[in-house]
């Protein structure tokens, strides 16, 4: 009986974690302004890396 109880508690805890992850993903998906800001920041970071890479190849001091 004790083993069954432990298994059930472990399953409940795992289900709670999965539910929390699902809720967080849905909240993020519903937050369009946040997603747009995140996309913009990713593109800005990528552009900065490209510029820094080009400057580094030319031997230009930064």
DSSP file (Angstrom, degrees, kcal/mol; ACC not computed):
  #  RESIDUE AA STRUCTURE BP1 BP2  ACC     N-H-->O    O-->H-N    N-H-->O    O-->H-N    TCO  KAPPA ALPHA  PHI   PSI    X-CA   Y-CA   Z-CA
    1    1 A X     >        0   0    0      0, 0.0     4,-2.2     0, 0.0     5,-0.2   0.000 360.0 360.0 360.0 -42.9    0.0    0.0    0.0
    2    2 A X  H  >  +     0   0    0      1,-0.2     4,-2.2     2,-0.2     5,-0.2   0.883 360.0  50.9 -60.2 -39.1    2.8    2.4    0.9
    3    3 A X  H  > S+     0   0    0      2,-0.2     4,-2.5     1,-0.2    -1,-0.2   0.903 108.5  51.4 -65.7 -41.5    4.4    1.9   -2.5
    4    4 A X  H  > S+     0   0    0      2,-0.2     4,-2.4     1,-0.2    -2,-0.2   0.906 109.6  50.5 -61.4 -41.6    1.1    2.6   -4.3
    5    5 A X  H  X S+     0   0    0     -4,-2.2     4,-2.6     2,-0.2    -2,-0.2   0.922 110.7  48.6 -62.6 -44.8    0.7    5.8   -2.3
    6    6 A X  H  X S+     0   0    0     -4,-2.2     4,-2.5     2,-0.2    -2,-0.2   0.908 111.3  50.3 -62.9 -42.1    4.2    7.0   -3.2
    7    7 A X  H  X S+     0   0    0     -4,-2.5     4,-2.4     2,-0.2    -1,-0.2   0.919 111.2  48.5 -62.1 -43.9    3.6    6.2   -6.9
    8    8 A X  H  X S+     0   0    0     -4,-2.4     4,-2.6     2,-0.2    -2,-0.2   0.922 111.6  49.4 -63.9 -43.5    0.4    8.1   -6.9
    9    9 A X  H  X S+     0   0    0     -4,-2.6     4,-2.5     1,-0.2    -2,-0.2   0.907 111.1  50.0 -62.8 -40.5    2.0   11.1   -5.2
   10   10 A X  H  X S+     0   0    0     -4,-2.5     4,-2.4     2,-0.2    -1,-0.2   0.907 111.5  48.6 -63.3 -41.2    4.9   11.0   -7.8
   11   11 A X  H  X S+     0   0    0     -4,-2.4     4,-2.4     2,-0.2    -2,-0.2   0.896 111.1  50.1 -65.4 -40.0    2.4   10.9  -10.6
   12   12 A X  H  X S+     0   0    0     -4,-2.6     4,-2.3     2,-0.2    -2,-0.2   0.922 111.0  49.1 -64.2 -43.8    0.4   13.8   -9.1
   13   13 A X  H  X S+     0   0    0     -4,-2.5     4,-2.2     2,-0.2    -2,-0.2   0.909 111.7  48.7 -63.0 -42.5    3.6   15.9   -8.8
   14   14 A X  H  X S+     0   0    0     -4,-2.4     4,-2.4     1,-0.2    -1,-0.2   0.911 110.7  50.9 -63.5 -41.6    4.6   15.1  -12.3
   15   15 A X  H  X S+     0   0    0     -4,-2.4     4,-2.5     1,-0.2    -2,-0.2   0.889 109.1  51.8 -63.2 -39.0    1.1   16.1  -13.6
   16   16 A X  H  X S+     0   0    0     -4,-2.3     4,-2.6     2,-0.2    -2,-0.2   0.917 109.6  49.0 -63.0 -43.4    1.3   19.4  -11.6
   17   17 A X  H  X S+     0   0    0     -4,-2.2     4,-2.3     2,-0.2    -2,-0.2   0.923 112.4  47.8 -62.2 -44.3    4.7   20.2  -13.2
   18   18 A X  H  X S+     0   0    0     -4,-2.4     4,-2.4     2,-0.2    -1,-0.2   0.902 111.8  50.2 -63.7 -40.6    3.4   19.5  -16.7
   19   19 A X  H  X S+     0   0    0     -4,-2.5     4,-2.7     2,-0.2    -2,-0.2   0.912 109.5  51.3 -64.4 -42.0    0.3   21.5  -16.1
   20   20 A X  H  X S+     0   0    0     -4,-2.6     4,-2.3     1,-0.2    -2,-0.2   0.913 110.6  48.4 -60.8 -42.7    2.4   24.4  -14.8
   21   21 A X  H  X S+     0   0    0     -4,-2.3     4,-2.3     2,-0.2    -2,-0.2   0.902 112.1  49.7 -62.9 -41.1    4.5   24.2  -18.0
   22   22 A X  H  X S+     0   0    0     -4,-2.4     4,-2.4     2,-0.2    -2,-0.2   0.917 110.8  48.7 -64.8 -44.1    1.4   24.1  -20.2
   23   23 A X  H  X S+     0   0    0     -4,-2.7     4,-2.5     1,-0.2    -2,-0.2   0.915 111.6  49.9 -62.9 -43.2   -0.1   27.2  -18.4
   24   24 A X  H  X S+     0   0    0     -4,-2.3     4,-2.2     1,-0.2    -1,-0.2   0.905 111.3  49.0 -62.8 -41.2    3.1   29.1  -18.8
   25   25 A X  H  X S+     0   0    0     -4,-2.3     4,-2.4     2,-0.2    -2,-0.2   0.904 112.3  47.9 -65.4 -41.2    3.3   28.3  -22.5
   26   26 A X  H  X S+     0   0    0     -4,-2.4     4,-2.1     2,-0.2    -2,-0.2   0.898 110.6  51.5 -66.7 -39.9   -0.3   29.3  -23.1
   27   27 A X  H  X S+     0   0    0     -4,-2.5     4,-0.8     2,-0.2    -2,-0.2   0.916 111.7  47.3 -63.0 -42.3    0.2   32.6  -21.2
   28   28 A X  H >< S+     0   0    0     -4,-2.2     3,-0.8     1,-0.2     7,-0.3   0.916 111.0  51.2 -64.4 -42.6    3.3   33.4  -23.3
   29   29 A X  H 3< S+     0   0    0     -4,-2.4    -1,-0.2     1,-0.3    -2,-0.2   0.854 109.1  51.1 -63.6 -34.3    1.4   32.5  -26.5
   30   30 A X  H 3< S+     0   0    0     -4,-2.1     2,-1.3     1,-0.2    -1,-0.3   0.651  93.6  79.8 -76.9 -14.7   -1.5   34.8  -25.5
   31   31 A X    <X  +     0   0    0     -3,-0.8     4,-2.0    -4,-0.8     3,-0.3  -0.635  55.2 170.1 -97.1  78.5    1.0   37.7  -24.8
   32   32 A X  H  > S+     0   0    0     -2,-1.3     4,-2.5     1,-0.2     5,-0.2   0.871  73.4  55.0 -59.8 -41.6    1.6   38.9  -28.4
   33   33 A X  H  > S+     0   0    0      1,-0.2     4,-2.2     2,-0.2    -1,-0.2   0.904 109.0  48.6 -61.0 -38.1    3.4   42.1  -27.3
   34   34 A X  H  > S+     0   0    0     -3,-0.3     4,-2.6     2,-0.2    -1,-0.2   0.918 111.0  49.8 -66.1 -42.5    5.9   40.1  -25.3
   35   35 A X  H  X S+     0   0    0     -4,-2.0     4,-2.5    -7,-0.3    -2,-0.2   0.904 110.8  50.0 -62.6 -41.0    6.5   37.7  -28.2
   36   36 A X  H  X S+     0   0    0     -4,-2.5     4,-2.4     2,-0.2    -1,-0.2   0.908 111.4  48.6 -64.0 -41.9    7.1   40.6  -30.6
   37   37 A X  H  X S+     0   0    0     -4,-2.2     4,-2.4    -5,-0.2    -2,-0.2   0.919 111.0  50.2 -64.7 -42.9    9.5   42.2  -28.2
   38   38 A X  H  X S+     0   0    0     -4,-2.6     4,-2.1     1,-0.2    -2,-0.2   0.917 111.1  48.9 -60.9 -43.7   11.4   38.9  -27.8
   39   39 A X  H  X S+     0   0    0     -4,-2.5     4,-2.2     1,-0.2    -1,-0.2   0.912 111.2  50.3 -62.3 -42.2   11.6   38.4  -31.5
   40   40 A X  H  X S+     0   0    0     -4,-2.4     4,-2.4     1,-0.2    -2,-0.2   0.900 109.9  50.0 -63.8 -40.9   12.9   41.9  -32.0
   41   41 A X  H  X S+     0   0    0     -4,-2.4     4,-2.6     2,-0.2    -1,-0.2   0.887 109.5  51.5 -66.0 -38.2   15.6   41.4  -29.3
   42   42 A X  H  X S+     0   0    0     -4,-2.1     4,-2.2     2,-0.2    -2,-0.2   0.920 111.8  46.6 -62.9 -43.2   16.7   38.1  -31.0
   43   43 A X  H  X S+     0   0    0     -4,-2.2     4,-2.3     2,-0.2    -2,-0.2   0.895 112.0  50.6 -66.9 -39.4   17.0   39.9  -34.3
   44   44 A X  H  X S+     0   0    0     -4,-2.4     4,-2.4     2,-0.2    -2,-0.2   0.927 110.8  48.8 -63.6 -45.1   18.9   42.8  -32.7
   45   45 A X  H  X S+     0   0    0     -4,-2.6     4,-2.2     1,-0.2    -2,-0.2   0.908 111.2  50.0 -61.0 -41.9   21.3   40.4  -31.0
   46   46 A X  H  X S+     0   0    0     -4,-2.2     4,-2.1     1,-0.2    -1,-0.2   0.907 110.5  49.8 -63.7 -41.6   21.9   38.6  -34.3
   47   47 A X  H  X S+     0   0    0     -4,-2.3     4,-2.5     1,-0.2    -2,-0.2   0.905 109.8  51.1 -64.4 -41.4   22.6   41.8  -36.1
   48   48 A X  H  X S+     0   0    0     -4,-2.4     4,-2.8     1,-0.2     5,-0.2   0.905 109.4  50.4 -62.6 -41.0   25.0   42.9  -33.5
   49   49 A X  H  X S+     0   0    0     -4,-2.2     4,-2.3     2,-0.2    -1,-0.2   0.902 110.7  49.6 -64.2 -39.8   26.9   39.6  -33.7
   50   50 A X  H  X S+     0   0    0     -4,-2.1     4,-2.4     2,-0.2    -2,-0.2   0.934 112.8  46.5 -64.3 -44.8   27.1   40.0  -37.5
   51   51 A X  H  X S+     0   0    0     -4,-2.5     4,-2.7     1,-0.2     5,-0.2   0.935 113.1  48.7 -63.3 -46.2   28.4   43.5  -37.3
   52   52 A X  H  X S+     0   0    0     -4,-2.8     4,-2.2     1,-0.2    -1,-0.2   0.884 111.2  51.4 -62.0 -37.2   30.9   42.5  -34.6
   53   53 A X  H  X S+     0   0    0     -4,-2.3     4,-1.8    -5,-0.2    -1,-0.2   0.904 111.0  47.3 -65.0 -41.6   32.0   39.6  -36.8
   54   54 A X  H  X S+     0   0    0     -4,-2.4     4,-1.4     2,-0.2    -2,-0.2   0.914 113.0  48.2 -66.8 -42.1   32.5   41.8  -39.8
   55   55 A X  H  X>S+     0   0    0     -4,-2.7     5,-2.0     1,-0.2     4,-0.6   0.883 110.5  52.5 -65.6 -37.4   34.5   44.4  -37.8
   56   56 A X  H ><5S+     0   0    0     -4,-2.2     3,-0.6    -5,-0.2    -1,-0.2   0.869 107.0  51.7 -65.9 -36.9   36.6   41.7  -36.3
   57   57 A X  H 3<5S+     0   0    0     -4,-1.8    -1,-0.2     1,-0.2    -2,-0.2   0.800 109.2  50.3 -70.5 -29.0   37.5   40.2  -39.7
   58   58 A X  H 3<5S-     0   0    0     -4,-1.4    -1,-0.2    -5,-0.1    -2,-0.2   0.541 111.4-119.8 -87.1  -6.6   38.6   43.6  -41.0
   59   59 A X  T <<5 +     0   0    0     -3,-0.6     2,-0.4    -4,-0.6    -3,-0.2   0.733  56.4 159.2  76.0  20.5   40.8   44.2  -38.0
   60   60 A X      < -     0   0    0     -5,-2.0    -1,-0.3    -6,-0.2     2,-0.2  -0.632  42.8-120.2 -80.2 131.9   38.8   47.4  -37.0
   61   61 A X              0   0    0     -2,-0.4    -1,-0.1     1,-0.1    -5,-0.0  -0.485 360.0 360.0 -70.8 139.6   39.3   48.3  -33.4
   62   62 A X              0   0    0     -2,-0.2    -1,-0.1    -6,-0.0    -2,-0.0   0.410 360.0 360.0-105.6 360.0   36.0   48.4  -31.4
